[in-house]
Amino acid sequence: MTSFDLDQTTVETAYARWAPIYDAICGPVMLTGRRAAALAARRIGGKILEVGVGTGLSFGDYDATNDVTGIDLSAPMLDKAMAKMATGRFPHVKAVYQMDAHRMTFADATFDCVVAQFVITLVENPEQVLSECQRVLKPGGRIILVNHLYSETGVSAAIERWAAKRTRKMGLRPEFPFARLQAWADRSGDAILVERRKLAPFGVYTLVSFERELPRVA
Ligand SMILES: C[S@@+](CC[C@H](N)C(=O)[O-])C[C@H]1O[C@@H](n2cnc3c(N)ncnc32)[C@H](O)[C@@H]1O
């Protein structure tokens, strides 16, 4: 855990507060990132797991051919997601569960795709969550992440480090380097970076995708 990593109690307390206002504030602000990740997942199709599904703002970004499962730590956020499911408008969303992404209860190789929009920088142990995502992913499947990633150099980097300390209690984390994701992939032995791209319009969010390598035939 680095000094900027958020602990679980901070996250749960923060998202209990966010839940009533989340859609109004974070809906429009994070729309492009959320949508780009869901679109990438749709192209893969099959069984999709959305980690940190929150209030289910992405439900409308999938289509009827998808089979979507969501998990989240926060019960108040999931209550909002379940209210959306109850409208009947998202039959492709099969279930949402209150579950910690560090310890998922799904069997190995369950999903074709694991998506996490604006989550990996907030969890207590990002490397453990990535390994869990990889475990529940079928070989050949993909992890798709979207986040604001640390600028690493210059004035933006200094501002992000300053802001990181002040926004921690709000369950936000503006400082997170891409290098940490790549280091996890390098250590994993079977995660290959297949995509890293800044998203329009301002390049504030980055989409990163790792593929779980198929077993090598001897
Ligand atoms: C910034 S919100 C993003 C929600 C949604 N993905 C979106 O794009 O609107 C982060 C979400 O991650 C969830 N979260 C944080 N840590 C988690 C964990 N360890 N396991 C599962 N969900 C977690 C929070 O409860 C919150 O709903």
The ligand as an SDF file (V2000), in Angstrom:
LIG
                    3D

 27 29  0  0  0  0  0  0  0  0999 V2000
  -15.8880    6.3840   -8.7360 C   0  0  0  0  0  0  0  0  0  0  0  0
  -17.0390    5.1030   -8.4250 S   0  0  0  0  0  0  0  0  0  0  0  0
  -17.2530    4.4510  -10.0970 C   0  0  0  0  0  0  0  0  0  0  0  0
  -18.5980    3.7880  -10.2660 C   0  0  0  0  0  0  0  0  0  0  0  0
  -18.9120    3.3500  -11.7030 C   0  0  0  0  0  0  0  0  0  0  0  0
  -17.9190    2.4130  -12.1860 N   0  0  0  0  0  0  0  0  0  0  0  0
  -19.0170    4.5450  -12.6250 C   0  0  0  0  0  0  0  0  0  0  0  0
  -18.2700    4.6160  -13.6150 O   0  0  0  0  0  0  0  0  0  0  0  0
  -19.8630    5.3990  -12.3730 O   0  0  0  0  0  0  0  0  0  0  0  0
  -16.0490    3.8410   -7.6740 C   0  0  0  0  0  0  0  0  0  0  0  0
  -16.8530    2.6400   -7.2190 C   0  0  0  0  0  0  0  0  0  0  0  0
  -15.9320    1.5970   -6.8390 O   0  0  0  0  0  0  0  0  0  0  0  0
  -16.4580    0.9520   -5.6960 C   0  0  0  0  0  0  0  0  0  0  0  0
  -15.3740    0.2330   -4.9930 N   0  0  0  0  0  0  0  0  0  0  0  0
  -14.3120    0.7820   -4.3580 C   0  0  0  0  0  0  0  0  0  0  0  0
  -13.5470   -0.1980   -3.8110 N   0  0  0  0  0  0  0  0  0  0  0  0
  -14.1370   -1.3820   -4.1360 C   0  0  0  0  0  0  0  0  0  0  0  0
  -13.8390   -2.7410   -3.8540 C   0  0  0  0  0  0  0  0  0  0  0  0
  -12.7670   -3.0850   -3.1280 N   0  0  0  0  0  0  0  0  0  0  0  0
  -14.6520   -3.7090   -4.3240 N   0  0  0  0  0  0  0  0  0  0  0  0
  -15.7530   -3.3750   -5.0600 C   0  0  0  0  0  0  0  0  0  0  0  0
  -16.1040   -2.0900   -5.3530 N   0  0  0  0  0  0  0  0  0  0  0  0
  -15.3120   -1.1070   -4.8920 C   0  0  0  0  0  0  0  0  0  0  0  0
  -17.0560    2.0980   -4.8900 C   0  0  0  0  0  0  0  0  0  0  0  0
  -17.9730    1.6320   -3.9170 O   0  0  0  0  0  0  0  0  0  0  0  0
  -17.7160    2.9250   -6.0020 C   0  0  0  0  0  0  0  0  0  0  0  0
  -19.0500    2.5200   -6.2600 O   0  0  0  0  0  0  0  0  0  0  0  0
  1  2  1  0
  2  3  1  0
  2 10  1  0
  3  4  1  0
  4  5  1  0
  5  6  1  0
  5  7  1  0
  7  8  2  0
  7  9  1  0
 10 11  1  0
 11 12  1  0
 11 26  1  0
 12 13  1  0
 13 14  1  0
 13 24  1  0
 14 15  1  0
 14 23  1  0
 15 16  2  0
 16 17  1  0
 17 18  1  0
 17 23  2  0
 18 19  1  0
 18 20  2  0
 20 21  1  0
 21 22  2  0
 22 23  1  0
 24 25  1  0
 24 26  1  0
 26 27  1  0
M  CHG  2   2   1   9  -1
M  END
$$$$
